[in-house]
Amino acid sequence: MKSQKGRSLLMSRWPLNGYYEKGLAIPFLLLMEMGPFVKLAYTSGPNGNVTFLLLQVQSKKEESLTPSLSQTIPTFYFPQGYPKEKVNIDAIIAKIDRTFSQFPNERATLEDMGKVAKACDCPLYWKGPLFYCAGGERTGFVSVHKFVAMWRKILQTCHDAAAKFVHLLKSPGYNYLVQEDFIPFLQDVVNSHPSLVFLKEASEFHSRYITTVIQRIFYTVNRSWSGRITCNELRKSNFLQNVALLEEEVDINQLTEYFSYEHFYVIYCKFWELDTDHDLYIDQKDLARHNDHAISNRMIERIFSGAVTRGKKAQREGKISYADFVWFLISEEDKRTATSIEYWFRCMDLDGDGVLSMYELQYFYEEQCQKLDNMAIEPLPFEDCLCQMLDLVKPENEGKITLHDLKRCRMANVFFDTFFNIEKYLDHEQKDQFSVLRGTENENQDMSDWEKYAAEEYDVLVAEEAASDQWNDW
């Protein structure tokens, strides 16, 4: 192969998968080090892999490089998981065949899929996704041939649990999960988990519980706020470990990160108190009544601005949905987590420049001062409050507070409450500095702030319900 200048091209394949799509410059740095007689091309392969081709240009007088000098970098970017060296697919398929042979006409119903899931070496509650991915929803059963064809393809292309789970739930043609993709999976959990048997007679609560769990999944797993959960995000989370625990844990309330029914009950009851017309939407006046008007009106306005909510139709009508309320309540009661810090930072960042300016802080603090005046409490001057908050956060750039600064700060909850939650602000003020610091030292406590709140509120709700029943008996 000759160039126009009479130079030959020797091609060495450099499978630097993932660099091109991530926009990284490593291949180009390699070229700079190897000199001017090098060019780079790339080819796109299956599963999103990108292979770079290193083209080395030589003059006619130079001898060709020997094959031993041709360099190859092993593939190290695996969007579908790292392939396992020894996976006997035929043995797995044979195990599945034996399982299907136990069923009439070698057809499995949804009730049979627990055994099939175990034959696939999957957690029990993958049974719903396995059934639906193989087309069982259309016919009411899955044949052995159709299931084997489906599972063989997954074993060949998906090399870890995250990739397999995404493949089972996703819509055709996509490589990520949206909220609707979780509904069939969670409906099967509702229908078959022993802790949720009582819900069979209360079908109206099925969708509410499922909506709550989906929002908690995206709240924790979807770190990009994109509304799309990728394999990589799922891989980095603990969600699949919690799915596996559904089989082991008889009491679903012990799974407090996603599936707890008690947590759902607390969230839904709090929303029900505000949603007076019970249409599953609330407006600014409704939300302002939360916790006896503790949250400032200016912050309420920001929540309804679309900075942290989804659904353009509801925004146009000046309302937020129950799903949005789930995010709000968890963020309000636990301001230490990454997602909650991002939630409130988005609300306070009025101009969206990624920095909380002194103007933005003063804008929110003004209403706090008005509330304190109404309570006959002398507010701290803004300049003094600002000095306290800067000492608390210790921003890297003087006078500018970034999201990174607040995540690094161990008292982001104190910072946020100072500017828009009068009740919690006063609570922090009544504590001495050392007790606040001791609170931050207990970050590795068994229960998060949200879990403490949910447990306390659930006990209150149960006590109120018991008292109401006793009164009715009279």
Buried (B, 14 or more C-beta within 10 A) or exposed (E): EEEEEEBBEBEBBBBBBBBBBEEEEEBEEBBEEEEEEBBBEBEEEEEEBBBBBBBBBBEEEEEEEEEEEEEEBEBEBBBBBEEEEEEEEEEBBEEBBEBBEEBEEBBBBBEBBBBBBBBBEBBBBBBBBBBBBBBBEEEEBBBBEBBBEBBBEBBEBBBBBBBBBBBBBBEEEEBBBBBEBBBBBBBBBBBBBEBBEEBEEEEEBBBBBBBBBBBBBBBBBBBEBEEBBBBBBBBEBEBBEBBBBBBEBEEBBEBBBBBBBBBBBBBBBBBEEBBEEEEBBBBBEBBBBBBEEBBBBBBBEBBBEBBBBBBEEBBEEEBBBBBBBBBBBBBBBBBBBEBBBBBBBBBBBBEEEEBBBBEBBBBBBBBBBBBBEEEEEEBBEBEEBBEBBBEBBEBEEEEBBBBEBBBEBBBBBBBBBBBBBBEBBBEBBEEEEEEBEEBBEEEEEEEBBBBBBBBEBBEEBEEEEEEEEEEEEE
